[in-house]
Amino acid sequence: MSVSKGYLLKGVRVLGGPATDLLLRDGIIAAVGRIGGATAKGAEVVVADGLVALPGLVDLHTHLREPGREDAETVESGSRAAALGGYTAVCAMANTSPVADSAGVVEQVWRLGREAGLVDVQPVGAVTVGLGGQRLAELGAMAESVAGVRMFSDDGNCVHDPRLMRRALEYVKAFDGVIAQHAEEPRLTQDAQMHEGVVSADLGLPGWPAVAEEAIIARDVLLAEHVGARLHVCHVSTAGSVEILRWAKRRGIRVTAEVTPHHLLLTDEWVRGRGELASPGLADQRIVGRAYDPVFKVNPPLRTQSDVDALREALVDGTIDAVATDHAPHALQDKECEWAYAKPGMLGLETALSIVVTTLLDALGWDGIAERMSRAPARIAGLTAAGHGQDPVKGAPANLTLVDPEARWTVDPTRLASRSRNTPYAGLELTGRVVATFLRGVPTVLDGKATR
C-alpha cells in the first residue's frame, strides 16, 4: 500500500506553545508530537524551529475586483496575496462588474477561486440587485448555488432602507445566513471626503460624521433582535459604534463585528501628513506622507486616536469579533490623482497579520490572534465545516500558517503580490512574517514565497 508524501513540520510552536512536530498527510494533520521513523516515511521535512503555527487565516472582507476590474486585481492575484499573508480562505465582496447578485456571478467567482487553487474563495452575494438598494437580489438562488453563499452584503453601499433591511434579515434567517452591513447613513455623508472633526475643518474637506455609522448600527441591531436573525457589521470605525455593539451583545442580539488593521493603527492626522504610530512596536518609526495623499482615503474614513484606542480595547475584550482586511486594490489612475477624485480603499491581505502582531500581540497573545483572524471569521462566514478556523491538532484539516514571530520586514509596494500598489504602510518595518501557508496539506507558500 502506497503512503502519500505529506509534510513533516519539525519544531513548530502550535499557538505559541512548546515546540512539537506536525505531520500533514492526505489533507489532515495526521500526527502531532515528536515524529520520526516509519510514521513520517516519505514526508518532506520542513524545518520550523521557532515558527508559530496558527490555523489558516480567514478574511471576511476582501475585494478581488474580478469580474470587471482586472486591471486592479484578479481572483488569482488576490488569492496569491492572501496566501502570502497567511490566509487559507477569503470572502470575496460583491461589488464587482457585473455585481455578484445572482447565482451565475457568484458561481463564476467561486470557480475562478478553485482554478487559482491558492485559497478557498467564498463569494459574498449582494443584498440588493446591482447594489442599488431598491429590491432584494436572488438570495435564495445564491445560497443554493454551487458557491453555497451564506453571507450577503452591499459593501461600498449601505442597505439604508429599514424595510428592505428587515426583509433581508428575515430571508436569510431561513438558512442561517448573515447580512453584513456597510453602516453608513448616506444622507449624512453626501460629498464627504474624510472623518468629520478638527482635521477636516483645518483642511477644508467635507466631513463623514461618526454618527452616520452609529445610527445605522443602532437601527440594525434592533432589527436583528426583532427578526431573530444574524447581523454582521463591517469595518467598525468609531468609539460610539463599539458602545452600541456592547449594548447589543449584552442583550443577546445575534450581532458580530469586524475591524480593519488600518482602523487599529492609523488616524485622520495622516490625511494632513502629521500622523504618528501610537504603538510600542512602531514608536520609533514614521510613515513618510504628505497632506491630501489619497493612499489614506478609505471608507469608512480614518478616525481619531480615541477611536483607535476604543477599537483596540473592543477587539481585545471580544466586543469586536474579528479582524478583516477590507483589502481594496485600486489601479494607479484611481489613486494617483486629486484627493476628491480618488477612490477609497487600501491593500491589506499581505500586511494584516503583521500589523496585528506588531500592535496587539502582547494584549491578545497567539491564541487571541487565532481567534480573531481565523476561528471567529470562519464561524461568521460558515466556513468551519469546510475545514477552516480549526486549530492544528491531530485529525484537524491541514489548513494552517507558519509565522516567524521575530522576523522584521519592510513593506515595499513594488514587491507585493497584488496588482495594485495602494498600501499606506510603504517603508514601515513590521514584526512577524508568514513563512509558510498550507491549504488542505498542500503548501501555497514556502520560505515566504508563493509556490505558484
C-alpha positions as CSV (number, residue, x, y, z in Angstrom):
1,M,0.0,0.0,0.0
2,S,1.4,3.4,-1.0
3,V,1.8,6.2,1.5
4,S,1.2,9.8,0.4
5,K,4.2,12.1,0.6
6,G,3.0,14.7,3.1
7,Y,5.0,17.3,5.0
8,L,6.7,16.9,8.4
9,L,6.9,20.3,10.2
10,K,9.7,20.0,12.7
11,G,9.9,22.1,15.9
12,V,6.8,24.2,15.3
13,R,5.1,26.0,18.2
14,V,1.3,25.5,17.9
15,L,-0.3,28.8,19.0
16,G,3.0,29.8,20.5
17,G,3.2,26.8,22.8
18,P,6.1,24.3,23.3
19,A,8.0,23.0,20.2
20,T,6.5,19.9,18.6
21,D,6.2,18.3,15.2
22,L,3.2,18.2,12.9
23,L,2.7,15.6,10.1
24,L,0.5,16.7,7.3
25,R,-0.9,13.9,5.1
26,D,-4.0,13.4,3.0
27,G,-5.3,16.8,3.8
28,I,-5.3,16.5,7.5
29,I,-2.9,16.7,10.5
30,A,-2.1,13.0,10.7
31,A,0.1,13.2,13.8
32,V,1.3,15.6,16.5
33,G,4.3,15.2,18.8
34,R,7.9,14.1,18.3
35,I,7.6,12.3,15.0
36,G,10.1,10.2,13.1
37,G,10.8,6.8,11.7
38,A,8.0,4.9,9.9
39,T,5.4,7.4,10.9
40,A,6.9,10.1,8.8
41,K,8.2,7.9,5.9
42,G,8.3,9.7,2.6
43,A,7.3,13.1,4.1
44,E,9.2,16.2,3.1
45,V,10.7,17.8,6.2
46,V,10.1,21.5,6.8
47,V,12.4,22.9,9.5
48,A,10.1,25.1,11.5
49,D,12.2,25.7,14.7
50,G,10.7,28.7,16.5
51,L,7.9,29.2,14.0
52,V,4.4,29.7,15.4
53,A,1.6,27.5,13.8
54,L,-1.8,29.2,13.5
55,P,-5.0,27.9,11.9
56,G,-5.1,29.2,8.4
57,L,-6.4,32.8,8.5
58,V,-9.8,33.6,7.2
59,D,-10.7,37.1,5.8
60,L,-14.3,38.2,6.0
61,H,-13.8,41.2,3.7
62,T,-11.8,41.0,0.5
63,H,-12.3,42.9,-2.8
64,L,-10.9,40.7,-5.6
65,R,-12.3,43.0,-8.4
66,E,-12.9,40.2,-10.8
67,P,-15.1,40.3,-12.9
68,G,-14.8,43.8,-14.2
69,R,-11.7,45.5,-12.8
70,E,-8.9,43.0,-13.6
71,D,-6.6,46.0,-14.0
72,A,-6.7,46.4,-10.2
73,E,-6.9,42.8,-9.1
74,T,-7.9,39.3,-10.3
75,V,-9.1,36.4,-8.3
76,E,-5.7,34.7,-8.9
77,S,-3.5,37.7,-7.9
78,G,-5.7,38.4,-4.9
79,S,-5.5,34.8,-3.9
80,R,-1.8,34.8,-4.1
81,A,-1.6,37.9,-1.9
82,A,-3.9,36.2,0.6
83,A,-1.8,33.1,0.8
84,L,1.3,35.2,1.3
85,G,-0.5,36.9,4.1
86,G,-1.3,33.5,5.8
87,Y,-4.9,33.1,4.6
88,T,-6.5,29.9,3.5
89,A,-9.9,31.4,2.9
90,V,-11.3,34.8,1.8
91,C,-14.8,36.1,1.4
92,A,-15.0,38.0,-1.9
93,M,-17.2,41.0,-1.8
94,A,-20.0,41.5,-4.3
95,N,-19.2,44.9,-5.7
96,T,-17.7,43.6,-9.0
97,S,-18.9,44.4,-12.5
98,P,-21.3,42.7,-13.1
99,V,-22.4,42.8,-9.4
100,A,-22.4,39.4,-7.7
101,D,-26.2,39.5,-7.3
102,S,-27.1,36.2,-9.0
103,A,-26.2,32.6,-8.9
104,G,-24.3,32.9,-12.2
105,V,-21.9,35.6,-11.0
106,V,-21.1,34.0,-7.6
107,E,-20.5,30.7,-9.3
108,Q,-18.1,32.4,-11.7
109,V,-16.1,33.9,-8.8
110,W,-16.2,30.5,-6.9
111,R,-14.8,28.7,-10.0
112,L,-12.1,31.2,-10.5
113,G,-11.0,30.7,-6.9
114,R,-11.0,26.9,-7.4
115,E,-8.9,27.3,-10.6
116,A,-6.4,29.5,-8.8
117,G,-6.2,27.0,-6.0
118,L,-4.3,29.2,-3.6
119,V,-7.0,29.9,-1.0
120,D,-10.7,29.0,-0.8
121,V,-12.6,31.9,-2.3
122,Q,-16.1,32.2,-0.8
123,P,-18.2,34.6,-2.7
124,V,-20.3,37.2,-0.8
125,G,-23.7,37.8,-2.5
126,A,-25.2,41.2,-2.9
127,V,-28.2,42.0,-0.7
128,T,-29.9,44.1,-3.4
129,V,-30.0,44.0,-7.2
130,G,-27.0,45.9,-8.6
131,L,-26.2,47.2,-5.1
132,G,-29.0,49.6,-5.8
133,G,-30.8,49.4,-2.5
134,Q,-34.2,49.1,-4.2
135,R,-35.1,45.3,-4.3
136,L,-33.7,42.1,-2.9
137,A,-31.2,40.2,-5.0
138,E,-31.6,36.4,-5.6
139,L,-30.5,35.5,-2.1
140,G,-32.1,32.0,-2.2
141,A,-30.6,31.1,-5.6
142,M,-27.2,32.2,-4.5
143,A,-27.5,30.2,-1.3
144,E,-28.5,27.1,-3.3
145,S,-25.8,27.6,-5.9
146,V,-22.6,25.6,-6.1
147,A,-20.9,28.5,-4.3
148,G,-23.2,28.0,-1.2
149,V,-23.3,31.7,-0.3
150,R,-24.1,32.3,3.3
151,M,-23.0,36.0,3.7
152,F,-24.6,38.8,1.8
153,S,-23.5,42.4,1.7
154,D,-23.9,45.6,-0.4
155,D,-20.5,46.7,0.9
156,G,-19.5,50.0,-0.5
157,N,-23.1,50.9,-0.1
158,C,-25.4,50.8,2.9
159,V,-28.7,48.9,2.8
160,H,-30.3,52.2,4.1
161,D,-34.0,51.3,3.7
162,P,-35.0,49.8,7.0
163,R,-37.9,47.9,5.5
164,L,-35.6,46.3,2.9
165,M,-33.1,45.5,5.6
166,R,-35.7,43.8,7.7
167,R,-36.8,41.7,4.7
168,A,-33.2,40.7,4.0
169,L,-32.7,39.6,7.6
170,E,-35.9,37.6,7.5
171,Y,-35.0,35.9,4.3
172,V,-31.5,34.7,5.3
173,K,-32.7,33.5,8.7
174,A,-34.3,30.6,6.9
175,F,-30.9,29.1,6.0
176,D,-28.8,30.7,8.9
177,G,-27.3,33.2,6.5
178,V,-25.9,36.6,7.7
179,I,-26.3,40.1,6.4
180,A,-23.0,42.1,6.5
181,Q,-23.9,45.8,6.7
182,H,-21.8,48.6,5.5
183,A,-23.0,51.0,8.1
184,E,-23.3,54.5,6.6
185,E,-26.4,56.7,6.6
186,P,-26.0,58.2,3.1
187,R,-27.9,61.4,3.8
188,L,-25.3,62.2,6.4
189,T,-22.3,61.5,4.3
190,Q,-23.2,63.2,1.0
191,D,-20.0,64.5,-0.6
192,A,-18.0,63.5,2.5
193,Q,-14.2,63.2,2.0
194,M,-12.8,62.2,5.4
195,H,-13.7,62.0,9.1
196,E,-15.7,65.0,10.4
197,G,-13.6,66.7,13.0
198,V,-10.8,69.1,13.7
199,V,-8.6,67.9,10.9
200,S,-11.4,68.0,8.3
201,A,-12.2,71.6,9.4
202,D,-8.5,72.6,9.1
203,L,-8.1,71.0,5.7
204,G,-11.5,72.3,4.4
205,L,-12.7,68.9,3.4
206,P,-16.4,67.8,3.9
207,G,-16.7,65.5,6.9
208,W,-18.1,62.0,7.3
209,P,-19.5,62.1,10.9
210,A,-19.2,59.2,13.3
211,V,-23.0,59.3,13.8
212,A,-23.6,58.2,10.2
213,E,-22.1,54.9,11.1
214,E,-23.5,54.7,14.6
215,A,-27.1,55.4,13.6
216,I,-27.2,52.5,11.1
217,I,-25.7,50.1,13.6
218,A,-28.2,51.1,16.3
219,R,-31.1,50.6,13.9
220,D,-29.9,47.3,12.5
221,V,-29.2,45.6,15.9
222,L,-32.7,46.4,16.8
223,L,-34.0,45.0,13.5
224,A,-31.8,41.9,14.1
225,E,-33.3,41.5,17.6
226,H,-36.8,41.9,16.2
227,V,-36.3,39.3,13.5
228,G,-34.0,37.0,15.4
229,A,-31.6,36.9,12.5
230,R,-27.8,37.2,12.3
231,L,-26.2,40.6,11.6
232,H,-22.6,41.3,10.9
233,V,-21.2,44.9,11.0
234,C,-18.4,45.6,8.5
235,H,-15.3,47.7,9.3
236,V,-16.4,49.3,12.6
237,S,-14.5,52.6,13.0
238,T,-15.9,54.6,15.9
239,A,-15.9,54.5,19.7
240,G,-19.7,55.1,19.6
241,S,-20.2,52.1,17.4
242,V,-18.3,50.0,20.0
243,E,-20.7,51.1,22.8
244,I,-23.7,50.2,20.7
245,L,-22.2,46.8,20.0
246,R,-21.5,46.2,23.7
247,W,-25.1,47.1,24.5
248,A,-26.5,44.8,21.8
249,K,-24.3,41.8,22.9
250,R,-25.4,42.2,26.5
251,R,-29.0,41.9,25.2
252,G,-28.2,38.7,23.5
253,I,-28.7,40.1,20.0
254,R,-27.1,38.0,17.3
255,V,-24.6,40.5,16.1
256,T,-20.9,40.2,15.2
257,A,-18.4,42.8,14.0
258,E,-15.1,43.3,12.4
259,V,-12.4,45.9,12.5
260,T,-9.7,46.6,9.9
261,P,-5.9,46.7,10.5
262,H,-5.8,50.3,9.3
263,H,-8.5,51.4,11.7
264,L,-6.5,49.8,14.5
265,L,-3.4,51.8,13.6
266,L,-3.9,55.0,11.5
267,T,-5.8,58.2,12.3
268,D,-7.2,61.2,10.4
269,E,-4.0,63.1,11.2
270,W,-2.4,61.1,8.3
271,V,-4.6,63.0,5.9
272,R,-2.6,66.1,6.6
273,G,0.7,64.3,6.8
274,R,1.2,64.5,10.5
275,G,0.2,61.1,11.7
276,E,2.0,59.2,14.4
277,L,2.1,55.4,15.1
278,A,0.8,55.0,18.6
279,S,2.1,51.5,19.2
280,P,5.1,50.3,21.2
281,G,6.3,48.2,18.2
282,L,6.3,51.2,15.9
283,A,7.0,54.2,18.2
284,D,10.4,54.9,16.6
285,Q,9.0,54.9,13.1
286,R,7.1,57.3,10.8
287,I,5.4,56.7,7.5
288,V,6.6,59.3,5.1
289,G,3.5,61.0,4.0
290,R,2.1,64.3,2.6
291,A,-1.1,66.2,3.1
292,Y,-4.0,65.0,1.0
293,D,-2.3,61.8,0.0
294,P,-5.1,59.6,-1.5
295,V,-3.4,56.4,-0.2
296,F,-5.0,57.4,3.2
297,K,-8.5,57.8,1.7
298,V,-10.7,55.0,2.8
299,N,-14.4,54.2,3.6
300,P,-15.2,54.4,6.5
301,P,-12.5,57.1,6.9
302,L,-9.6,57.0,9.3
303,R,-10.9,58.4,12.6
304,T,-9.3,59.9,15.7
305,Q,-6.8,58.4,18.2
306,S,-9.6,58.0,20.8
307,D,-11.5,55.9,18.2
308,V,-8.4,53.8,17.6
309,D,-7.9,53.2,21.3
310,A,-11.6,52.2,21.7
311,L,-11.4,49.8,18.7
312,R,-8.2,48.1,20.1
313,E,-9.9,47.7,23.5
314,A,-13.0,46.3,21.9
315,L,-11.0,43.7,19.9
316,V,-9.2,42.6,23.0
317,D,-12.3,42.2,25.1
318,G,-14.3,40.5,22.4
319,T,-16.8,43.2,21.6
320,I,-15.4,43.2,18.1
321,D,-15.1,39.6,17.0
322,A,-12.7,39.7,14.1
323,V,-10.0,41.4,12.1
324,A,-10.9,41.8,8.4
325,T,-8.7,43.4,5.9
326,D,-11.1,45.2,3.6
327,H,-8.4,44.6,1.0
328,A,-9.3,47.2,-1.6
329,P,-6.9,47.3,-4.6
330,H,-7.2,50.2,-7.0
331,A,-5.5,50.9,-10.3
332,L,-2.9,53.6,-10.5
333,Q,-5.1,56.2,-12.1
334,D,-7.8,55.7,-9.3
335,K,-5.3,56.6,-6.6
336,E,-2.6,58.9,-8.0
337,C,-5.0,61.8,-8.6
338,E,-6.5,64.7,-6.7
339,W,-8.0,63.6,-3.3
340,A,-11.6,64.4,-4.2
341,Y,-11.4,62.2,-7.3
342,A,-9.5,59.3,-5.7
343,K,-11.3,56.1,-4.9
344,P,-11.4,55.0,-1.2
345,G,-9.5,51.8,-0.1
346,M,-6.2,50.3,0.9
347,L,-4.4,47.0,0.4
348,G,-4.4,44.7,3.4
349,L,-4.0,41.0,2.7
350,E,-0.2,40.8,2.9
351,T,0.2,43.1,5.9
352,A,-2.8,42.4,8.1
353,L,-1.2,39.7,10.3
354,S,2.0,41.7,10.8
355,I,0.0,44.8,11.8
356,V,-1.9,42.9,14.4
357,V,1.3,41.2,15.7
358,T,3.2,44.4,15.8
359,T,0.4,46.4,17.6
360,L,-1.5,43.9,19.7
361,L,0.4,40.6,20.3
362,D,1.1,41.5,23.9
363,A,-2.6,42.1,24.5
364,L,-4.0,39.2,22.5
365,G,-1.4,36.5,22.6
366,W,-1.2,34.0,19.7
367,D,-4.4,32.2,20.8
368,G,-6.2,35.6,20.7
369,I,-4.9,36.3,17.2
370,A,-6.0,32.9,16.1
371,E,-9.5,33.5,17.5
372,R,-9.9,36.9,15.8
373,M,-8.2,36.1,12.5
374,S,-9.3,32.5,11.9
375,R,-11.8,30.9,14.2
376,A,-14.3,33.7,14.6
377,P,-14.2,34.7,10.9
378,A,-14.7,31.1,9.9
379,R,-17.7,30.8,12.2
380,I,-19.3,34.0,11.0
381,A,-18.8,33.1,7.3
382,G,-20.0,29.5,7.8
383,L,-16.6,28.0,6.8
384,T,-15.9,25.9,9.8
385,A,-17.5,22.8,8.2
386,A,-15.2,23.4,5.2
387,G,-12.2,22.9,7.4
388,H,-11.3,26.5,8.2
389,G,-10.8,28.1,11.6
390,Q,-9.7,24.8,13.3
391,D,-6.6,24.7,15.5
392,P,-3.7,22.5,14.4
393,V,-4.5,19.3,16.3
394,K,-4.4,15.7,15.3
395,G,-7.2,14.9,12.8
396,A,-7.9,18.5,12.0
397,P,-7.9,19.8,8.4
398,A,-4.4,20.8,7.4
399,N,-5.2,24.4,6.8
400,L,-2.5,26.4,8.7
401,T,0.0,29.1,8.5
402,L,3.6,29.3,10.0
403,V,4.7,32.6,11.2
404,D,8.2,33.8,12.2
405,P,7.4,35.9,15.3
406,E,10.8,37.6,15.4
407,A,11.1,38.5,11.7
408,R,11.2,42.1,10.8
409,W,10.4,43.2,7.3
410,T,9.9,46.5,5.5
411,V,6.8,47.0,3.4
412,D,7.7,47.6,-0.3
413,P,4.7,48.2,-2.5
414,T,6.5,47.0,-5.6
415,R,7.1,43.6,-4.0
416,L,3.5,42.9,-3.0
417,A,1.6,40.2,-5.0
418,S,-1.4,42.4,-5.6
419,R,-1.8,44.0,-9.0
420,S,-2.2,47.3,-7.2
421,R,0.2,49.4,-5.0
422,N,-2.1,51.4,-2.7
423,T,-0.7,50.3,0.7
424,P,-0.5,53.0,3.3
425,Y,2.4,51.2,5.0
426,A,5.2,51.8,2.4
427,G,8.6,51.9,4.2
428,L,7.2,50.7,7.5
429,E,9.1,48.0,9.3
430,L,6.7,45.4,10.8
431,T,7.3,42.4,13.1
432,G,6.1,38.9,12.3
433,R,6.1,37.4,8.8
434,V,4.4,34.4,7.2
435,V,6.9,31.7,6.2
436,A,4.5,29.0,5.0
437,T,0.8,28.5,4.3
438,F,-0.8,25.1,3.8
439,L,-4.2,24.6,2.2
440,R,-5.5,21.0,2.9
441,G,-1.9,20.0,3.5
442,V,-0.6,21.4,0.2
443,P,1.8,24.3,0.5
444,T,0.7,27.5,-1.2
445,V,3.6,29.4,0.4
446,L,7.0,28.0,1.4
447,D,10.0,30.0,2.6
448,G,7.9,33.2,2.3
449,K,7.3,32.7,-1.4
450,A,4.2,31.6,-3.2
451,T,4.5,28.1,-4.7
452,R,2.8,29.2,-7.9
